[in-house]
């Protein structure tokens, strides 16, 4: 019974097995494939998948390259436009540069001409200033030598110094230093007020015509005393004794011989006396201007002697004139003036240098 049952079982099994593959074709296909086929299939699938992935990446790279090429092309176009614009700008700048070069050349020529003109004007200006300085130094020297006028000489030197300061030239430094030294030497001299002394002498000259003479005062006093002495008396004996006394007194005379007699002058002589007194005072004035102290004091002393001898020494005007003469006689007017000829010679030396440089 067992043998009969087994075939039945085997005969029934294949339909069931055949029925199972019909339900899943892919599974049936895989079940029928060998290991080699499965490996090849896996390799093909992997290859296809890699190819698809690579193709996708390649497409992306192509798109990126295309995009980059488009950007580069756009940039190239923009750069080309910029290059073209720059070329036009360079050509324009080249034209402007040519114009500027021509104008620069003209400017250089004008500058050279202006510099030459400035040099000529500066040289002429310096030469004129030196001529002014030389003239001022000449005036200062003349004031010292001829009249010993320190103030006038000092003013001239200060003007010369100011003129050189306005030039602002380093080449005149030695001349500036020399003039400054001359100014300091003049300022160190004692101050003599020559105008005030001249004014006093002028006042004495004016008052000479109004000074009273000694003989005029003596004549007036004699006229007053004479009538008293000659007054007659009615008594004969008194007249006799008076006449006798006058006779005796005329025989004996007591005099002070040390007193000078009052000189009697004619009217014409009194005129010349006053004029000669004026001349004495004028001579003293000239001696003052020339700083001749010996002549100045000699003329003042002679004027004092004339006042004492010929004029009324009790009058207020005579006393004032005598006091003024004594005061003036005590003054010192002789000063050793500094020599400023070195400054003048140096100024002339600078002027000669400009004369040689002139065409």
C-alpha positions, 0 to 999 in steps of 0.5 A, spaced: 500 500 500 505 504 501 508 503 494 501 505 491 501 511 495 507 514 493 507 515 486 500 518 487 504 523 491 509 525 486 504 525 481 500 531 484 506 535 486 509 538 479 502 542 478 503 545 484 510 547 483 509 549 476 503 553 478 508 557 483 512 560 477 506 563 474 505 567 479 511 571 480 515 572 473 521 576 475 522 571 481 521 565 476 526 568 471 531 569 477 530 562 479 532 559 473 538 564 472 545 561 474 550 565 479 554 567 473 548 570 469 546 574 476 553 577 476 553 579 469 546 582 470 548 585 476 554 588 473 550 590 467 545 594 472 551 597 475 554 599 469 547 602 466 546 606 473 553 609 473 552 610 465 546 614 467 549 617 473 555 619 469 551 622 463 547 626 468 553 629 471 556 630 464 550 633 462 550 638 468 558 639 467 556 641 459 550 645 462 555 649 467 561 649 461 555 652 457 553 657 462 561 659 464 562 659 456 556 664 456 559 668 461 565 668 458 563 670 452 559 676 455 565 678 459 569 678 453 564 682 449 564 687 455 571 687 455 571 688 448 567 694 449 571 696 454 577 695 450 574 699 444 572 704 449 579 705 452 582 705 445 577 711 444 579 714 450 587 713 449 586 716 442 582 722 446 587 722 451 593 722 446 590 728 442 589 732 449 596 730 451 599 733 444 595 739 446 598 739 453 605 738 450 604 744 445 601 748 451 606 746 456 612 748 451 608 755 450 608 755 458 615 754 458 617 759 453 613 764 457 616 762 463 623 763 461 621 770 458 618 772 464 624 769 468 628 774 464 624 780 465 624 779 472 631 778 472 632 784 468 627 788 473 630 785 479 637 787 477 634 794 475 630 795 482 636 793 486 640 797 482 636 803 483 635 801 490 643 801 491 643 808 488 638 811 493 642 808 498 649 811 496 645 818 495 643 817 502 650 815 505 653 821 501 648 826 504 649 823 511 657 824 510 656 831 508 652 832 514 657 830 518 663 833 515 660 840 513 656 841 519 657 835 524 649 835 524 648 828 527 641 828 527 640 829 520 646 824 518 642 819 523 636 820 519 639 819 512 643 812 515 636 809 517 633 811 511 638 807 507 638 801 512 630 801 511 631 801 503 636 795 504 631 791 508 626 792 503 630 789 498 631 782 502 637 780 498 642 776 502 648 779 497 647 786 501 649 783 508 655 786 509 653 793 507 647 792 512 652 790 517 656 796 516 651 801 516 648 798 522 655 799 525 655 807 523 648 808 526 650 805 533 656 809 533 652 816 531 647 814 537 653 813 542 655 821 541 653 826 546 646 830 544 648 837 542 641 841 541 644 845 535 637 848 533 636 850 540 643 854 540 642 857 534 635 859 536 639 863 542 644 866 538 638 869 533 635 871 539 641 875 541 642 878 534 635 880 534 636 884 541 642 887 540 638 893 537 635 894 543 640 894 548 642 900 552 648 903 551 652 905 557 654 912 555 646 914 554 645 912 561 651 916 564 649 922 560 642 922 563 645 922 570 650 927 568 644 932 566 641 931 572 646 932 577 649 938 573 643 943 575 644 942 582 652 943 582 651 949 578 645 952 582 646 959 584 646 962 591 644 969 593 650 970 598 656 973 595 661 970 600 658 963 599 659 964 592 666 966 593 668 960 598 664 955 593 668 958 587 675 957 591 673 950 593 672 948 586 678 951 584 682 947 589 678 941 588 680 942 580 687 942 583 687 935 586 683 929 583 682 922 586 681 917 581 680 909 581 685 908 575 683 900 575 676 902 572 675 903 565 672 909 562 666 909 559 667 910 551 663 916 548 661 914 541 658 918 536 651 916 533 654 913 527 659 909 531 653 906 536 650 903 529 656 900 527 657 897 534 651 894 534 652 891 527 659 889 529 656 885 535 651 882 531 657 880 526 660 877 532 654 873 534 653 870 527 660 868 526 659 864 533 653 861 529 657 859 523 662 856 528 657 852 531 655 849 525 662 847 523 663 845 530 669 849 531 669 850 538 675 855 539 672 860 534 665 859 537 668 861 544 672 866 542 666 870 538 662 869 545 668 872 549 669 878 545 661 879 545 661 879 552 667 884 553 663 888 548 657 888 552 661 889 559 664 895 556 659 899 551 652 897 554 649 898 561 650 892 565 645 894 570 639 894 565 635 887 565 636 886 557 644 886 558 644 882 564 640 877 560 644 877 554 650 876 558 647 870 562 646 867 555 653 868 552 656 865 559 651 859 558 653 858 551 660 859 552 660 853 557 658 848 552 662 843 548 660 843 541 667 840 538 665 832 537 670 827 534 665 825 528 665 817 526 668 816 519 662 813 515 666 813 508 667 805 508 659 804 508 659 809 502 665 805 498 662 799 499 655 801 496 659 804 490 662 797 490 656 793 489 653 798 484 659 797 480 658 790 480 651 791 477 654 796 472 658 790 470 653 785 469 648 790 465 649 788 458 
